[in-house]
Amino acid sequence: MSFISENQPGVCLAPDAETQAYVFNHSMIRVKDPQRSLDFYTRVLGMRLLRQVDFPEAKFSLLFLAMTAGETVPEERGARQVYTFGRQSVLELTHNWGTESDDSQYHNGNQDPRGFGHICFSVPDIEAACARFERLQIPFVKRLDKGMKHVAFISDPDDYWVEIVQADLLADLGQ
Amino acid sequence: MSFISENQPGVCLAPDAETQAYVFNHSMIRVKDPQRSLDFYTRVLGMRLLRQVDFPEAKFSLLFLAMTAGETVPEERGARQVYTFGRQSVLELTHNWGTESDDSQYHNGNQDPRGFGHICFSVPDIEAACARFERLQIPFVKRLDKGMKHVAFISDPDDYWVEIVQADLLADLGQ
């Protein structure tokens, strides 16, 4: 059964006021080769690199990206970092140094053992976006003409799935 | 070496204008028991259930949540769904029917095979937030007094890691 009501088992309808200043800041995935991942997320999806934070002793780097169109992104290091950790919808990529040249491969969560599934970008014109991904020779997990209507999946350089949707075509999705 | 410059190998500094209307909409994780997960994400973290979308034939449901303080969230079904798929920083929970009563367990990505790592919430006062999580008896993966300063990790009902940060304390993080 479909529902509009939020009053479902488990749902707290009046959360502690303290929580209402919390921000869902980022999701983190590990990547093998930051150069390939930065190319994918900046060139193909248009994200901006907000910060790279290096930890030489532990031999890893964190890369934070977001869509920033229309936003003022601080250039000064400290302010930039506070902006990065205070805003919504950031993608964090973790690079453990050396993985770009070894034979390791990260797990995308969609084969056993399953867990994480995908990230999703909403686009204004999904036909145009998918045609663009085809031109750029981005691998598709699911094209528009297969299965669920108005939903596509491409894959990133580590084979993480990236769902592509167009919000106004999904008004009637599901039950 | 640290850097402020975005001009790193792989980075596209002038992405296709078409991409600048893309929105990083959501991250999806599978959950075993939606009642427990909804309790955690609404009561403990203050998220709001935007939509549940059921697929009875395929026996799964999708639950979409977000922090919505200060936002006008449409009540009408179609408008609510378009809002859900058009905004930033949504968390999608996938419930494959029956998992709540079988012995399956999802993989949080932090043991082999690794991949996905965590989601992160930014809070205005991390000491207060962590004290609140202690009162609520939320399990900690890492408390503030261990390891990296100003960063905590709690775990959700499926053992996915949820990082907790306070943006203005992280201005000097890393190199």
Interface residues (C-beta under 8 A of the other chain):
Chain A: M1 S2 F3 I4 E6 Q8 P9 G10 V11 C12 L13 P15 D16 E18 T19 Q20 A21 Y22 V23 F24 N25 H26 S27 M28 I29 R30 P34 Q35 R36 S37 L38 D39 T42 R43 V44 L45 G46 M47 R48 L49 Q52 V53 D54 F55 P56 L62 A66 M67 A69 E75 E76 R77 G78 A79 R80 Q81 V82 Y83 T84 F85 G86 Q88 S89 L91 E92 T94 Y106 H107 N108 G109 P113 R114 G115 F116 G117 H118 I119 C120 F121 S122 V123 P124 A128 A129 R132 D158 Y160 E163 V165 Q166 A167 D168 L170 A171 D172 L173 G174 Q175
Chain B: M1 S2 F3 I4 E6 Q8 P9 G10 V11 C12 L13 P15 D16 E18 T19 Q20 A21 Y22 V23 F24 N25 H26 S27 M28 I29 R30 P34 Q35 R36 S37 L38 D39 T42 R43 V44 L45 G46 M47 R48 L49 Q52 V53 D54 F55 P56 L62 A66 M67 A69 E75 E76 R77 G78 A79 R80 Q81 V82 Y83 T84 F85 G86 Q88 S89 L91 E92 T94 Y106 H107 N108 G109 P113 R114 G115 F116 G117 H118 I119 C120 F121 S122 V123 P124 A128 A129 R132 D158 Y160 E163 V165 Q166 A167 D168 L170 A171 D172 L173 G174 Q175
